[in-house]
Amino acid sequence: MRRKAALRAACAGASAGSAYLPAALSITAPQRLSNLTVYPLTAPAHLDADYLVLDEALRRKLASVTEVSCGGSVPELAFDNQADEGVLLLDGEELVGARQNRVLNITILVGGHKNIVIPVSSVEHGRWRYNSDEFASADRALFSKARGKKMRQVSASMRESGTRRSDQGEGDDVRRGCRGGGVRPDDRRQRQEPVGEARW
């Protein structure tokens, strides 16, 4: 009950022009279906985003994604944003190249000129060697069921240890979960765990 009351108060405040929403946005009549209620946010005119998406940032050479070190670390990658704008990284986006293909574990808006370590999951257990210095963005993302399973693992990891890691041993779901027909034929390599520092 308290949550519903807080939501109603927030929505009422937003529609009254309070600090809950930017001035350019307004909240419209709720849309309801069963126990789901959605409050659409509308803008009077087209608004340009003040951030780049990952594909665009990589294509324009305004950002780069690499292994965190020469040896690499399966659940982590290094992201370098060289742009003035922020770059939006979306949960489930796939990155290909370097030592091993990965998918992003969470959605992150990285500020301009920031370097961070991003949490990822492996989608390619049969390779642990460089085929490029940097990662490229794939034209596919993790499908919803596998993304949901991964997010449950990431949420549990956050509760238990404060990290944003998934169970890297659950890679079969992830490997099968790329939209657009699943895993491509050239990705159907023999599956085995990497050795040395890459082992999880």
URTABEL-V494990 format. One record per pair of residues at least 24 apart in sequence whose ideal C-beta (glycine too) atoms are under 10 Angstrom apart, sorted by the first residue. I is the first residue (numbers start at 1). GAP is how many residues later the second one is. D is the distance in Angstrom with one decimal. If there is no record, write none. Layout:
BEGIN
i:I gap:GAP d:D
i:I gap:GAP d:D
END
This chain:
BEGIN
i:4 gap:33 d:9.4
i:7 gap:30 d:8.4
i:7 gap:32 d:8.6
i:10 gap:29 d:9.4
i:11 gap:26 d:9.6
i:11 gap:28 d:5.8
i:14 gap:25 d:8.2
i:14 gap:27 d:8.6
i:15 gap:24 d:9.0
i:22 gap:25 d:9.2
i:49 gap:36 d:8.5
i:49 gap:37 d:9.3
i:49 gap:39 d:8.2
i:50 gap:34 d:9.8
i:50 gap:35 d:6.1
i:50 gap:36 d:7.2
i:50 gap:62 d:9.9
i:51 gap:30 d:10.0
i:51 gap:32 d:8.9
i:51 gap:34 d:5.3
i:51 gap:35 d:4.0
i:51 gap:36 d:6.4
i:51 gap:37 d:5.2
i:51 gap:58 d:6.3
i:51 gap:59 d:8.9
i:51 gap:60 d:9.3
i:51 gap:61 d:9.0
i:52 gap:29 d:8.7
i:52 gap:31 d:6.1
i:52 gap:32 d:9.7
i:52 gap:33 d:5.4
i:52 gap:34 d:7.3
i:52 gap:35 d:5.0
i:52 gap:36 d:7.1
i:52 gap:58 d:9.8
i:52 gap:60 d:9.6
i:53 gap:34 d:7.4
i:53 gap:35 d:5.4
i:53 gap:36 d:8.6
i:53 gap:37 d:7.6
i:53 gap:40 d:9.1
i:53 gap:84 d:9.1
i:54 gap:25 d:9.0
i:54 gap:33 d:6.2
i:54 gap:34 d:6.8
i:54 gap:35 d:5.3
i:54 gap:36 d:7.0
i:54 gap:39 d:6.0
i:54 gap:41 d:8.4
i:54 gap:50 d:8.4
i:54 gap:54 d:9.9
i:54 gap:56 d:9.4
i:54 gap:81 d:10.0
i:54 gap:83 d:5.6
i:55 gap:35 d:9.9
i:55 gap:38 d:8.4
i:55 gap:81 d:9.4
i:55 gap:82 d:4.7
i:55 gap:83 d:9.5
i:55 gap:84 d:8.5
i:56 gap:27 d:9.5
i:56 gap:29 d:9.9
i:56 gap:31 d:8.5
i:56 gap:32 d:9.6
i:56 gap:81 d:9.2
i:57 gap:24 d:7.1
i:57 gap:25 d:8.6
i:57 gap:26 d:6.1
i:57 gap:28 d:8.4
i:57 gap:29 d:9.5
i:57 gap:30 d:4.6
i:57 gap:31 d:8.8
i:57 gap:32 d:9.2
i:57 gap:53 d:9.1
i:57 gap:80 d:8.9
i:58 gap:29 d:9.0
i:58 gap:37 d:8.9
i:58 gap:76 d:8.4
i:58 gap:77 d:8.0
i:58 gap:78 d:6.5
i:58 gap:79 d:5.2
i:59 gap:77 d:9.1
i:59 gap:78 d:7.9
i:61 gap:73 d:10.0
i:62 gap:25 d:7.6
i:62 gap:50 d:9.5
i:63 gap:24 d:5.3
i:63 gap:26 d:9.3
i:63 gap:47 d:8.0
i:63 gap:51 d:9.9
i:63 gap:71 d:9.9
i:63 gap:74 d:10.0
i:64 gap:51 d:9.8
i:64 gap:69 d:8.9
i:64 gap:70 d:5.2
i:64 gap:71 d:8.0
i:65 gap:24 d:9.0
i:65 gap:30 d:5.6
i:65 gap:32 d:8.4
i:65 gap:33 d:8.0
i:65 gap:37 d:8.9
i:65 gap:39 d:9.7
i:65 gap:53 d:7.7
i:65 gap:55 d:9.2
i:65 gap:69 d:6.3
i:65 gap:70 d:4.0
i:65 gap:71 d:8.4
i:65 gap:72 d:8.4
i:66 gap:31 d:9.2
i:66 gap:32 d:6.4
i:66 gap:33 d:9.9
i:66 gap:66 d:9.5
i:66 gap:67 d:6.8
i:66 gap:68 d:5.4
i:66 gap:69 d:6.9
i:67 gap:30 d:9.7
i:67 gap:31 d:5.1
i:67 gap:32 d:5.7
i:67 gap:33 d:8.8
i:67 gap:35 d:9.8
i:67 gap:63 d:8.2
i:67 gap:66 d:8.9
i:67 gap:67 d:9.2
i:67 gap:68 d:8.6
i:68 gap:49 d:6.0
i:68 gap:50 d:9.4
i:69 gap:128 d:8.7
i:70 gap:29 d:9.5
i:70 gap:60 d:9.1
i:71 gap:28 d:8.7
i:71 gap:57 d:10.0
i:71 gap:125 d:7.4
i:71 gap:126 d:4.8
i:71 gap:127 d:7.8
i:72 gap:26 d:7.2
i:72 gap:27 d:4.5
i:72 gap:28 d:7.4
i:72 gap:56 d:7.6
i:72 gap:57 d:9.8
i:72 gap:58 d:8.7
i:72 gap:122 d:8.7
i:72 gap:124 d:9.5
i:72 gap:125 d:7.1
i:72 gap:126 d:6.2
i:73 gap:26 d:9.5
i:73 gap:44 d:8.7
i:73 gap:47 d:9.4
i:73 gap:124 d:7.0
i:73 gap:125 d:7.6
i:73 gap:127 d:9.6
i:74 gap:25 d:8.7
i:74 gap:26 d:7.0
i:74 gap:28 d:8.0
i:74 gap:46 d:8.0
i:74 gap:47 d:8.4
i:74 gap:48 d:5.4
i:74 gap:51 d:9.4
i:74 gap:54 d:8.6
i:74 gap:91 d:9.5
i:74 gap:94 d:5.8
i:74 gap:97 d:9.9
i:74 gap:119 d:9.6
i:74 gap:120 d:7.1
i:74 gap:123 d:8.6
i:74 gap:124 d:5.3
i:74 gap:125 d:8.1
i:74 gap:126 d:5.4
i:75 gap:27 d:8.6
i:75 gap:30 d:8.0
i:75 gap:42 d:9.7
i:75 gap:43 d:9.8
i:75 gap:44 d:6.2
i:75 gap:45 d:6.3
i:75 gap:46 d:7.1
i:75 gap:47 d:8.0
i:75 gap:82 d:9.6
i:75 gap:88 d:8.3
i:75 gap:89 d:8.7
i:75 gap:90 d:5.0
i:75 gap:91 d:7.6
i:75 gap:93 d:6.5
i:75 gap:125 d:7.2
i:76 gap:26 d:9.2
i:76 gap:29 d:9.8
i:76 gap:41 d:5.1
i:76 gap:42 d:7.1
i:76 gap:43 d:6.4
i:76 gap:44 d:6.7
i:76 gap:87 d:9.8
i:76 gap:88 d:9.7
i:76 gap:89 d:8.8
i:77 gap:25 d:6.3
i:77 gap:27 d:8.8
i:77 gap:39 d:9.7
i:77 gap:40 d:7.2
i:77 gap:41 d:5.3
i:77 gap:42 d:8.4
i:77 gap:43 d:5.3
i:77 gap:58 d:6.9
i:78 gap:37 d:7.0
i:78 gap:38 d:7.8
i:78 gap:39 d:6.0
i:78 gap:40 d:7.7
i:78 gap:56 d:9.9
i:78 gap:57 d:9.8
i:79 gap:25 d:9.6
i:79 gap:29 d:8.2
i:79 gap:31 d:6.1
i:79 gap:35 d:8.2
i:79 gap:36 d:7.0
i:79 gap:37 d:5.4
i:79 gap:38 d:7.5
i:79 gap:39 d:4.9
i:79 gap:41 d:10.0
i:79 gap:56 d:9.4
i:80 gap:30 d:9.1
i:80 gap:33 d:9.1
i:80 gap:34 d:8.2
i:80 gap:35 d:4.9
i:80 gap:36 d:8.5
i:80 gap:54 d:9.6
i:81 gap:29 d:4.8
i:81 gap:30 d:7.0
i:81 gap:31 d:6.2
i:81 gap:32 d:6.5
i:81 gap:33 d:5.1
i:81 gap:34 d:7.3
i:81 gap:35 d:8.1
i:82 gap:30 d:8.5
i:82 gap:31 d:6.7
i:82 gap:32 d:9.5
i:82 gap:33 d:9.3
i:83 gap:27 d:9.3
i:83 gap:28 d:9.7
i:83 gap:29 d:5.7
i:83 gap:30 d:7.6
i:83 gap:31 d:9.7
i:84 gap:27 d:9.9
i:84 gap:28 d:4.7
i:84 gap:29 d:7.3
i:85 gap:25 d:9.9
i:85 gap:26 d:8.9
i:85 gap:27 d:5.6
i:85 gap:28 d:9.9
i:86 gap:24 d:6.0
i:86 gap:25 d:5.3
i:86 gap:26 d:6.0
i:86 gap:28 d:8.3
i:87 gap:24 d:8.6
i:87 gap:25 d:8.3
i:87 gap:27 d:8.8
i:89 gap:27 d:9.5
i:89 gap:29 d:6.5
i:89 gap:31 d:9.9
i:89 gap:48 d:10.0
i:90 gap:51 d:7.4
i:91 gap:50 d:8.7
i:91 gap:51 d:8.1
i:91 gap:56 d:6.5
i:91 gap:59 d:8.2
i:91 gap:60 d:6.9
i:91 gap:63 d:8.6
i:92 gap:29 d:9.6
i:92 gap:48 d:9.5
i:92 gap:49 d:4.5
i:92 gap:50 d:3.8
i:92 gap:51 d:8.2
i:92 gap:52 d:8.4
i:92 gap:54 d:8.3
i:92 gap:55 d:4.6
i:92 gap:56 d:9.9
i:92 gap:58 d:7.9
i:92 gap:59 d:8.9
i:92 gap:82 d:9.6
i:92 gap:85 d:8.6
i:92 gap:86 d:9.4
i:92 gap:87 d:9.3
i:93 gap:27 d:9.7
i:93 gap:44 d:6.8
i:93 gap:45 d:7.7
i:93 gap:47 d:8.8
i:93 gap:48 d:5.4
i:93 gap:49 d:8.0
i:94 gap:26 d:9.6
i:94 gap:27 d:10.0
i:94 gap:29 d:6.4
i:94 gap:30 d:9.7
i:94 gap:41 d:9.4
i:94 gap:42 d:9.7
i:94 gap:43 d:7.6
i:94 gap:44 d:4.0
i:94 gap:45 d:8.7
i:94 gap:46 d:5.7
i:94 gap:47 d:6.1
i:94 gap:48 d:6.9
i:94 gap:80 d:9.3
i:94 gap:83 d:9.6
i:94 gap:84 d:6.3
i:94 gap:85 d:9.6
i:95 gap:25 d:7.3
i:95 gap:28 d:9.1
i:95 gap:39 d:9.4
i:95 gap:40 d:4.0
i:95 gap:41 d:7.1
i:95 gap:42 d:6.4
i:95 gap:43 d:6.8
i:96 gap:27 d:8.8
i:96 gap:28 d:8.3
i:96 gap:35 d:8.9
i:96 gap:36 d:8.4
i:96 gap:39 d:6.4
i:96 gap:40 d:5.5
i:96 gap:41 d:7.8
i:96 gap:42 d:4.9
i:96 gap:43 d:9.7
i:96 gap:44 d:9.5
i:96 gap:91 d:9.2
i:97 gap:33 d:8.4
i:97 gap:34 d:6.2
i:97 gap:35 d:4.0
i:97 gap:36 d:8.1
i:97 gap:37 d:6.4
i:97 gap:38 d:4.5
i:97 gap:39 d:5.3
i:97 gap:40 d:9.7
i:97 gap:41 d:9.3
i:98 gap:31 d:9.5
i:98 gap:32 d:6.1
i:98 gap:33 d:7.4
i:98 gap:34 d:6.0
i:98 gap:35 d:7.1
i:98 gap:36 d:6.8
i:98 gap:37 d:5.4
i:98 gap:38 d:9.4
i:99 gap:25 d:9.2
i:99 gap:28 d:7.4
i:99 gap:29 d:5.6
i:99 gap:30 d:6.3
i:99 gap:31 d:5.7
i:99 gap:32 d:8.2
i:99 gap:33 d:9.5
i:99 gap:36 d:9.7
i:99 gap:95 d:8.0
i:99 gap:99 d:7.3
i:100 gap:24 d:5.1
i:100 gap:25 d:7.9
i:100 gap:26 d:8.9
i:100 gap:27 d:5.7
i:100 gap:28 d:5.8
i:100 gap:29 d:8.5
i:100 gap:30 d:9.5
i:100 gap:31 d:9.4
i:100 gap:35 d:9.8
i:100 gap:94 d:7.1
i:100 gap:98 d:7.5
i:101 gap:24 d:9.8
i:101 gap:26 d:8.0
i:101 gap:30 d:9.7
i:101 gap:34 d:8.3
i:101 gap:35 d:9.9
i:101 gap:37 d:7.5
i:101 gap:73 d:9.8
i:101 gap:74 d:9.0
i:101 gap:77 d:9.5
i:101 gap:86 d:7.7
i:102 gap:33 d:7.6
i:102 gap:72 d:9.4
i:103 gap:35 d:8.9
i:103 gap:37 d:9.6
i:103 gap:38 d:7.5
i:103 gap:39 d:5.0
i:103 gap:43 d:8.8
i:103 gap:44 d:8.3
i:103 gap:47 d:7.6
i:103 gap:63 d:9.1
i:103 gap:71 d:6.3
i:103 gap:72 d:9.9
i:103 gap:74 d:8.5
i:103 gap:75 d:8.5
i:104 gap:37 d:8.9
i:104 gap:38 d:8.6
i:104 gap:43 d:9.9
i:104 gap:46 d:9.7
i:104 gap:60 d:10.0
i:105 gap:42 d:9.7
i:105 gap:45 d:6.7
i:105 gap:46 d:7.9
i:105 gap:48 d:8.7
i:105 gap:49 d:5.1
i:105 gap:52 d:8.8
i:105 gap:58 d:9.7
i:105 gap:59 d:5.3
i:105 gap:60 d:7.1
i:105 gap:61 d:5.9
i:106 gap:44 d:9.7
i:106 gap:45 d:8.1
i:106 gap:48 d:6.4
i:106 gap:49 d:9.7
i:106 gap:52 d:9.2
i:106 gap:58 d:5.5
i:108 gap:56 d:9.5
i:118 gap:46 d:8.9
i:119 gap:35 d:7.3
i:119 gap:38 d:8.7
i:119 gap:39 d:9.9
i:119 gap:44 d:7.3
i:119 gap:45 d:3.9
i:119 gap:46 d:6.1
i:119 gap:47 d:8.1
i:120 gap:44 d:9.4
i:120 gap:45 d:9.1
i:120 gap:46 d:8.7
i:120 gap:48 d:9.7
i:121 gap:25 d:9.5
i:121 gap:29 d:6.0
i:121 gap:32 d:8.6
i:121 gap:33 d:8.6
i:121 gap:44 d:8.1
i:121 gap:45 d:4.6
i:121 gap:46 d:8.5
i:121 gap:47 d:6.4
i:121 gap:49 d:8.1
i:121 gap:50 d:7.4
i:121 gap:52 d:10.0
i:121 gap:53 d:5.9
i:122 gap:44 d:9.1
i:122 gap:46 d:5.5
i:122 gap:47 d:9.5
i:122 gap:48 d:9.7
i:122 gap:49 d:5.5
i:122 gap:52 d:7.3
i:122 gap:53 d:8.7
i:122 gap:71 d:9.6
i:122 gap:72 d:8.5
i:122 gap:76 d:8.8
i:122 gap:78 d:7.9
i:123 gap:48 d:6.7
i:123 gap:50 d:9.9
i:123 gap:51 d:4.9
i:123 gap:52 d:5.3
i:123 gap:53 d:9.5
i:123 gap:54 d:8.2
i:123 gap:55 d:7.3
i:123 gap:60 d:8.4
i:123 gap:64 d:8.3
i:124 gap:47 d:8.2
i:124 gap:50 d:9.3
i:124 gap:51 d:7.1
i:124 gap:59 d:9.2
i:124 gap:63 d:6.6
i:124 gap:65 d:7.6
i:124 gap:67 d:8.9
i:124 gap:70 d:9.8
i:125 gap:43 d:8.6
i:125 gap:44 d:9.4
i:125 gap:46 d:5.3
i:125 gap:47 d:8.8
i:125 gap:49 d:9.6
i:125 gap:50 d:7.5
i:125 gap:64 d:8.4
i:125 gap:65 d:9.1
i:125 gap:66 d:4.7
i:125 gap:67 d:6.3
i:125 gap:68 d:6.3
i:125 gap:69 d:7.3
i:125 gap:73 d:9.7
i:125 gap:75 d:9.8
i:126 gap:49 d:9.4
i:126 gap:61 d:8.5
i:126 gap:62 d:8.8
i:126 gap:63 d:3.5
i:126 gap:64 d:5.3
i:126 gap:65 d:5.2
i:126 gap:66 d:6.0
i:126 gap:67 d:9.5
i:126 gap:68 d:9.0
i:127 gap:60 d:9.4
i:127 gap:62 d:6.5
i:127 gap:63 d:9.9
i:127 gap:65 d:9.4
i:127 gap:67 d:8.0
i:128 gap:64 d:9.2
i:128 gap:65 d:8.7
i:128 gap:66 d:3.4
i:128 gap:67 d:7.0
i:128 gap:68 d:8.1
i:128 gap:69 d:9.4
i:128 gap:70 d:4.9
i:128 gap:71 d:9.3
i:129 gap:65 d:9.0
i:138 gap:40 d:7.5
i:138 gap:42 d:9.6
i:138 gap:46 d:9.5
i:139 gap:39 d:9.5
i:139 gap:40 d:9.4
i:139 gap:41 d:7.4
i:140 gap:37 d:9.3
i:140 gap:38 d:4.3
i:140 gap:39 d:5.3
i:140 gap:40 d:5.1
i:140 gap:41 d:8.8
i:140 gap:42 d:9.2
i:140 gap:43 d:9.6
i:140 gap:44 d:8.7
i:141 gap:36 d:8.8
i:141 gap:37 d:7.1
i:141 gap:38 d:6.0
i:141 gap:39 d:9.1
i:142 gap:31 d:8.9
i:142 gap:32 d:6.3
i:142 gap:33 d:9.8
i:142 gap:34 d:9.9
i:142 gap:35 d:4.9
i:142 gap:36 d:6.6
i:142 gap:37 d:7.9
i:143 gap:30 d:9.2
i:143 gap:31 d:9.5
i:143 gap:33 d:8.3
i:143 gap:34 d:4.3
i:143 gap:35 d:7.1
i:143 gap:36 d:5.3
i:143 gap:37 d:9.5
i:143 gap:39 d:8.5
i:144 gap:33 d:8.6
i:144 gap:35 d:9.0
i:145 gap:28 d:7.6
i:145 gap:31 d:9.8
i:145 gap:32 d:7.1
i:146 gap:24 d:8.5
i:146 gap:25 d:9.9
i:146 gap:26 d:9.4
i:146 gap:27 d:4.5
i:146 gap:28 d:5.5
i:146 gap:29 d:9.0
i:146 gap:30 d:7.3
i:146 gap:31 d:3.4
i:146 gap:32 d:8.9
i:147 gap:26 d:9.6
i:147 gap:27 d:8.9
i:147 gap:30 d:7.3
i:149 gap:24 d:6.0
i:149 gap:25 d:8.6
i:149 gap:28 d:9.0
i:150 gap:24 d:6.8
i:150 gap:27 d:8.8
i:165 gap:35 d:9.1
i:167 gap:33 d:8.7
i:168 gap:25 d:9.0
i:168 gap:26 d:10.0
i:168 gap:30 d:9.7
i:168 gap:31 d:9.4
i:168 gap:32 d:4.1
i:169 gap:24 d:8.7
i:169 gap:31 d:7.0
i:171 gap:29 d:9.6
END
